[in-house]
Amino acid sequence: MVRYGREHKQATRQRIIETAGRRFKEAGIDGSGITALMKDAGLTNGAFYTHFTSKDDLVA
């Protein structure tokens, strides 16, 4: 298994947040599912849960 460094983890988290911000502006929070969000970010759903416990956690 490959372990990523702290910088990579922080960059991935920021990528999710920035992608979510764009999606939320376009489709609203309720219109933006995790699967579509992560696809736009070029990441897997599993990566989401490494950084956030839920979509509500991301929004907060």
Residue, then its C-alpha position, 0 to 999 in steps of 0.5 A: m500500500v502506498r502512503y502519501g505525505r502530509e502535503h499530498k493529503q492537504a492538496t487532495r482535501q483542498r481539491i475536494i473543497e474547491t471542486a465542491g464549491r464550484r458544484f454547489k454554486e452550479a447545482g446547489i448543495d442538494g443537487s451535488g452528490i458525492t459521486a459526481l463531486m468526486k468524479d469532477a475532482g478526478l478522485t474516488n468516493g473512498a478518497f472523500y471519506t478519508h477527508f470528510t465523514s459526510k457531505d454535511d461535514l464538507v459543507a460545514 
